[in-house]
Amino acid sequence: MTPRCTTRLISLWLVDSFMPQPLSNLRSHGVKFVVNQRDAGLFFLKHAEAVDKDLPPKELHELLLLSLQWLSGLITQSAPVYPLHLLRELETRVWLLAVESEAQVKSEGELTLSNPSMEAGYGKGSSIVDHTASIVTKMDNHINTMKTKNEHHRTPHVTEAATKLKRRAKGIVSSRKPVIDVEKASDSEDASVKGDLKLAEENSRLDLSFSRWEESIGPAELERAVLSLLEFGQISAARQLQHKLSPSHFPSEFVLVDAALKLAAISTPSNKVAVSMLDDEVRSVIQSHNLPTDHQFVDPLQVLESLTTFFVDARGRGLCKRLISVVKAANVLGLLFSEAFDKHPIELLQLLALKAQESFEEAYLLIQTHSMPAASIAQILAESFLKGLLAAHRGGYIDSQKEEGPAPLLWRFSDFLKWAELCPSESEIGHALMRLVITGQEIPHACEVELLILSHHFYKSSACLDGVDVLVALAATRVDAYVSEGDFPCLARLITGVGNFHALNFILGILIENGQLELLLQKYSAAADTHTGTAQAVRGFRMAVLTSLKQFNPNDLDAFAMVYNHFDMKHETAALLESRAEQSYHMWFLRYNKDHTEDLLESMRYFIEAAEVHSSIDAGNKTRSACARASLVSLQIRMPDFQWLNLSDTNARRALVDQSRFQEALTVAEAYGLNQPGEWALVLWNQMLKPELTEQFVAEFVAVLPLQPTMLAEIARFYRNEVAARGDQSQFSVWLTGGGLPAEWAKYLERSFRCLLKRTRDLRLRLQLATVATGFADIIDGCAKALDRVPDNGGPLLLRKGHGGAYLPLM
């Protein structure tokens, strides 16, 4: 039979084992039971042997505990149907399994049974060992009661007959094969003598059939069971079990445990105690183990901590550590040890959480040494946090968690995150916080938001996606209440604290639509200061805000500027400023009265601010461009009769060529990106017929820009082509300008070109330009002399080095 099938069969026998009311009460309500107690007990015992290695300790413990209750008659409130010494062996095995199950459950972090039908028997928050101790105590009381009744009703000849049967059974060879031959209960009432004889005979048969349990429990198993009970603090149960099975021997750990309990009792309040005031047994333990003393005084807690080292793991050391944790908790709470020891560990943790700023170490030690459900720890932390939040809200500290608040209550994020490490399950903390929001009555919005933020934090860190979904849905239901009351600060705190901008994007839209962008950015700055946000989180928030802005207020440039400045987005800020500058001068074009230049002044200011932003990020070209455009706006203000702004490329080149003053030409060239040598060649050539203007223009030009060779070479080609085309026919020059050219146009061209040649410092370039332009023989000769150039008809001068270092010509 498989363990699963066995478990299904066992469920049929769970009649009264975990019910608080006795069987007689159920019978009085009309419930009929046809189960024979011997059949039931042997059924569980048989199947416990069959699946011994297949079931976990906890399920095997439940099987044997049920068998023990049926065979002892506890369930049916009748006489035991199993020999007493075998019941004790079975009880020892039950204790061992209880301790093993408790250790396994503790390692898994579970303290209550998962099956709802079993929670009633174990009790809320009780342990397997506690439940076993309760059942065994009831069983012992029942056996003693039945023994007393039997002594009063049993006759001497029945006792003698039972003794003879037992002697006869001892003479039979022991059989390893379990033989079960239990007669069904007769409905007719037999005489008491016949019943007792049958009981004695069946007990003898059971003694032979189930000797396996007697053989499996030896002295070592007994000692392990007793010391395991000590480890779990079941001192009375350990003494009781030891006295039942081996009353002549008690392990030394009992003495150490008694001394530890007495030391713990005098450790609160924390102070030194005279050695003479100690119990004789405690003094003996201190002397025999050389525990630390200060002359005639001892520190009980220090002695207790030293005594821990003399215990062995799983043999009382855990109990001693728990005593130390309770003593330290009691000292912090100002309680006596007896008061603290009588409290459940969960209650002690709850009291320590109310002193959060002062008792973290004690709470940590308490949780390390005691088994507590993760859900209970999370609930205590959540409730303590809520109490601290409410106190902080009343005191006005909740808006700025940096300020000193209602110490020692637990309410700051940093403190709660530290205490949350005590709970082994982060998702349970999220559940506990969420449960407070759902079930809480009249919690202020500010406190409710903080609970939601923390809950989301733990859901996210534990990857509890279901919890995140529930939280988002709950937040959506709370938003309407916040908006109806105008509580936008709580909305801003919720979205910035949670940080789930994708799921809660609708909150961003609500805030932006209601003009709460500045509040939103302020709350995010505070949240980033409180919780060091990662760069990825900052980018996510920035993108979410900008997306919402483009969706709800795409034309609100002030809002975009606020976001750019808040996140130090230099490039975007500069681009926005340039865009606003363009919008401003476009507004000026739409004005009827062009004398009102407020829009142009504002445009200049935006261009200058954009140049400052570009300069701060070392964007030199963009800085120069923004300054040039600001200068162009200034030119528009000074010369409003001509349109300088918003020109096409062709019109910009025309405006550049037509300029007779270099500063205006440079402004146009810089603003429209025409500051190139090829563009300047046309500008200079257009000045050639006005020598006075040309000299001034060139003088200002060379003070700012270099005379590029390509530009000068192009002007020289223009000059040569112009002279060759015109010759002496001045009448053909009318097409160049509207008013025609002066009669001495050739002299004007030559004078202007000589001005350029004079400004050319490079003699080779000057010689090249004069040669290309033709007609400047004096300049060519002067350059040749200056360069000491050999005439073209002269042969090459080749030198060789002669004697004495002199060079002699070869030709």
Residue pairs with C-beta under 8 A, 6 or more apart in sequence:
1 9
1 47
1 50
1 51
3 51
3 54
3 55
3 59
6 47
6 50
6 51
6 55
7 59
9 47
10 44
10 47
10 62
10 63
10 66
13 35
13 40
13 43
13 44
13 66
14 66
14 117
15 23
15 33
15 35
15 75
16 22
16 23
16 26
16 75
17 65
17 66
17 69
17 75
17 121
18 117
18 118
18 120
18 121
18 122
19 26
19 120
19 121
20 120
22 77
23 33
23 75
23 76
23 77
24 77
26 33
27 33
33 76
36 182
36 184
36 185
37 70
37 71
37 73
37 75
37 76
37 78
37 81
38 70
38 71
38 81
38 182
38 202
39 182
40 66
40 70
40 75
41 66
41 67
41 68
41 69
41 70
41 71
41 81
41 82
42 67
42 71
42 180
42 182
43 67
44 63
44 64
44 66
44 67
44 70
45 64
45 67
45 71
45 90
45 210
46 178
46 180
47 63
48 60
48 63
48 64
48 67
49 178
49 212
51 60
52 60
55 63
56 101
56 104
57 97
57 100
57 101
57 104
58 97
58 101
58 104
58 105
58 128
60 97
61 94
61 97
61 98
61 100
61 101
61 128
61 132
64 90
64 93
64 94
64 97
65 94
65 98
65 132
65 135
67 90
68 87
68 90
68 91
68 94
68 135
68 139
69 75
69 135
69 139
70 76
71 80
71 81
71 82
71 87
71 90
72 80
72 82
72 87
72 139
72 142
72 143
73 79
73 80
73 81
73 142
73 143
73 146
74 135
74 138
74 139
74 142
77 142
78 146
79 146
79 150
79 199
80 87
80 143
80 146
81 199
81 202
81 203
81 206
82 90
82 203
82 206
83 203
83 206
83 207
84 143
85 214
86 206
86 207
86 210
86 213
86 214
87 143
88 244
88 245
89 213
89 214
89 216
89 217
90 213
91 136
91 139
91 241
91 244
92 217
92 221
92 222
92 225
92 241
92 245
93 213
93 216
93 217
93 221
94 132
94 136
95 132
95 136
95 225
95 228
95 229
95 237
95 241
96 221
96 224
96 225
96 228
98 128
98 129
98 131
98 132
99 129
99 225
99 228
99 229
99 231
99 232
101 128
102 127
102 128
102 129
102 232
102 371
105 111
105 127
105 128
105 371
106 371
109 373
109 374
109 424
109 425
110 373
111 125
111 127
111 371
111 372
111 373
112 119
112 122
112 124
112 125
112 373
113 119
113 122
121 131
122 128
122 130
122 131
123 130
123 131
125 344
125 346
125 373
125 376
127 232
127 371
129 229
129 232
129 234
129 237
130 234
132 237
133 234
133 236
133 237
136 237
136 240
140 240
153 192
154 196
155 192
155 193
157 193
158 192
158 193
158 196
158 197
161 193
161 196
161 197
161 200
162 196
162 197
162 199
162 200
165 197
165 200
165 201
165 204
166 200
166 203
166 204
168 204
169 204
169 205
169 207
169 208
172 208
174 208
174 211
175 208
175 209
176 212
178 209
178 210
178 212
179 205
179 208
179 209
180 209
181 205
182 202
183 198
190 198
219 246
222 241
222 242
222 245
222 246
223 251
225 241
226 238
226 241
226 242
226 251
227 238
227 251
227 253
227 314
227 315
227 316
228 314
228 315
229 235
229 237
229 238
229 241
230 238
230 253
230 254
230 257
230 315
230 316
230 319
231 314
231 315
231 316
231 317
231 318
231 319
232 318
232 319
233 319
233 322
235 257
235 261
235 319
238 254
239 254
242 249
242 250
242 251
242 254
253 311
253 315
253 316
255 281
255 285
256 285
256 307
256 310
256 311
256 316
256 320
257 316
257 319
257 320
258 281
259 279
259 281
259 282
259 285
259 307
260 304
260 307
260 319
260 320
260 323
261 323
262 278
262 279
262 281
262 282
263 282
263 300
263 301
263 303
263 304
263 307
264 300
264 304
264 323
264 324
264 326
264 327
264 337
264 341
265 337
265 338
266 273
266 278
266 300
266 337
267 300
267 301
267 304
267 327
267 330
267 331
267 337
268 327
268 330
268 331
268 335
268 336
268 337
268 340
269 331
269 334
270 301
270 331
272 294
272 297
272 298
272 299
273 297
273 298
273 299
273 300
274 296
274 297
275 283
275 286
275 293
275 296
275 297
275 298
276 296
278 286
278 298
285 291
285 307
286 293
286 298
286 303
289 306
289 307
289 310
291 298
291 303
291 306
291 307
292 298
292 299
292 302
292 303
292 306
293 303
301 324
301 327
301 328
304 320
304 323
304 324
304 327
305 324
307 320
308 317
308 320
308 321
308 324
311 317
311 319
311 320
318 369
321 369
322 369
322 370
323 341
324 365
324 369
325 362
325 365
325 366
325 368
325 369
325 370
326 337
326 340
326 341
326 348
326 366
327 337
327 340
328 361
328 362
328 365
329 335
329 340
329 348
329 351
329 352
329 359
329 362
329 363
329 365
329 366
330 336
330 337
330 339
330 340
330 341
332 352
332 355
332 358
332 359
332 362
333 340
333 348
333 351
333 352
333 355
333 359
340 348
345 366
345 370
345 372
346 372
346 376
346 377
346 380
348 366
349 363
349 366
349 367
349 372
349 377
349 380
350 380
350 383
350 384
352 359
352 362
352 363
352 366
353 359
353 363
353 380
353 381
353 383
353 384
353 410
353 419
354 384
354 387
354 408
354 409
354 410
355 408
356 384
356 388
356 408
356 409
356 410
356 415
356 419
357 407
357 408
357 409
357 410
357 415
358 408
359 408
360 418
360 419
363 419
363 422
364 422
367 377
367 422
374 423
374 424
374 425
374 428
375 425
375 428
375 431
375 432
377 422
377 423
377 424
377 428
378 423
378 425
378 428
378 429
378 431
378 432
379 432
379 435
381 410
381 416
381 419
381 420
381 422
381 423
381 429
381 432
382 429
382 432
382 433
382 435
382 436
382 451
383 432
383 436
384 409
384 410
385 410
385 411
385 416
385 433
385 451
385 454
386 436
386 440
386 443
386 447
386 451
387 409
387 410
387 411
388 405
388 406
388 409
388 410
388 411
388 412
389 398
389 411
389 446
389 447
389 450
389 451
390 443
390 444
390 447
391 405
391 406
391 409
391 411
392 398
392 405
392 406
392 409
392 411
393 444
393 446
393 447
395 405
395 406
397 403
397 404
397 405
397 406
398 405
398 411
398 446
398 447
398 450
399 446
400 526
401 412
401 413
401 530
402 529
402 530
405 411
405 412
410 416
410 419
413 454
413 530
413 531
414 530
416 454
420 426
420 429
420 458
423 429
425 462
426 458
426 461
426 462
426 464
427 458
427 459
427 462
427 464
427 467
429 454
429 455
429 458
430 455
430 456
430 457
430 458
430 459
430 462
430 464
430 467
430 471
431 467
433 451
433 452
433 454
433 455
433 458
434 451
434 452
434 455
434 467
434 470
434 471
434 474
436 443
436 451
437 443
437 448
437 451
437 452
437 455
437 474
438 474
440 448
443 451
445 478
445 481
445 482
445 485
445 487
445 490
446 489
446 490
446 493
448 478
448 490
449 490
449 493
449 494
449 497
450 493
450 497
452 471
452 474
452 475
452 478
452 494
452 497
452 498
453 493
453 494
453 497
453 498
455 467
455 471
456 468
456 471
456 497
456 498
456 499
456 500
458 464
459 465
459 467
459 468
459 471
460 468
468 500
468 503
471 498
472 500
472 503
472 504
475 494
475 498
475 504
475 507
476 506
478 494
479 491
479 506
479 507
479 510
482 488
482 490
482 491
482 494
483 491
483 510
483 514
488 511
488 514
488 516
488 519
489 519
489 523
491 507
491 510
491 511
491 516
492 511
492 516
492 519
492 520
492 522
492 523
492 524
493 523
493 527
494 504
494 507
495 501
495 504
495 507
495 508
495 511
495 520
496 520
496 523
496 524
496 526
496 527
496 541
497 523
497 527
498 504
499 527
499 533
499 537
499 540
499 541
501 508
501 540
501 541
501 544
502 544
505 544
505 547
505 548
508 520
508 544
508 545
508 548
509 548
509 551
509 552
511 517
511 519
511 520
512 520
512 545
512 548
512 549
512 552
512 553
512 559
513 552
513 553
517 545
517 549
517 559
517 562
517 563
518 562
520 545
521 545
521 562
521 563
521 566
524 541
525 566
527 533
528 538
538 567
542 563
542 567
542 569
545 563
546 560
546 563
549 556
549 559
549 560
549 563
553 559
557 576
557 579
557 580
560 572
560 576
561 573
561 576
561 577
563 569
564 572
564 573
564 576
565 573
570 613
570 614
570 616
570 617
571 617
573 613
574 610
574 613
574 614
574 619
574 622
574 626
575 610
577 606
577 607
577 609
577 610
577 613
578 606
578 607
578 610
578 626
578 629
580 606
581 602
581 603
581 604
581 605
581 606
581 607
581 610
581 629
581 633
582 603
584 599
584 600
584 602
584 603
584 606
585 599
585 600
585 603
585 633
585 636
585 645
585 646
586 646
587 599
588 594
588 596
588 597
588 599
588 600
588 603
589 645
589 646
591 599
594 640
595 640
597 637
597 640
600 633
600 636
600 637
601 637
603 633
604 630
604 633
604 634
604 637
607 626
607 627
607 629
607 630
607 633
608 626
608 627
608 630
610 626
611 623
611 626
611 627
611 630
614 620
614 622
614 623
614 626
615 623
624 670
625 670
625 671
625 673
627 670
628 667
628 670
628 671
629 671
631 667
631 670
631 671
632 644
632 645
632 667
632 668
632 671
633 645
635 644
635 664
635 667
635 668
636 643
636 644
636 645
639 664
642 655
644 655
644 668
644 671
647 655
647 672
649 672
652 668
652 672
652 674
653 674
653 679
653 682
655 668
656 665
656 668
656 669
656 672
656 674
656 679
656 683
657 682
657 683
657 686
658 686
659 665
659 668
659 683
660 687
660 690
660 693
660 697
661 697
661 700
662 696
662 697
662 700
662 701
662 704
663 700
665 683
666 675
666 704
666 705
668 674
669 675
669 679
669 680
675 705
677 708
677 710
677 711
678 710
678 711
678 714
680 701
680 705
680 708
680 711
681 711
681 714
681 715
681 718
684 694
684 697
684 698
684 701
684 711
684 715
684 756
685 715
685 718
687 693
687 694
687 697
687 752
688 694
688 715
688 719
688 748
688 749
688 752
688 753
689 736
689 737
689 741
689 742
689 745
689 748
689 749
689 752
690 748
690 752
691 748
691 751
691 752
691 755
694 752
694 755
695 752
695 755
698 755
698 756
698 759
701 707
702 759
707 756
707 759
707 760
709 762
709 765
712 756
712 760
712 765
712 769
713 768
713 769
713 772
715 753
715 756
716 753
716 769
716 772
716 773
717 772
719 749
719 753
719 773
720 772
720 773
720 774
722 749
723 746
723 749
723 773
723 774
723 775
726 732
726 733
726 745
726 746
730 741
730 743
730 745
733 740
733 741
733 745
734 740
734 741
742 748
750 775
753 773
753 776
754 776
754 779
756 769
757 766
757 769
757 770
757 776
757 779
760 766
760 769
763 783
763 786
763 787
764 783
764 787
766 779
766 783
767 779
767 780
767 783
767 784
767 787
770 776
770 779
770 780
770 783
771 780
790 797
795 811
796 811
797 809
797 811
798 809
798 810
798 811
799 807
799 808
799 809
799 810
800 807
800 808
800 810
801 807
802 808
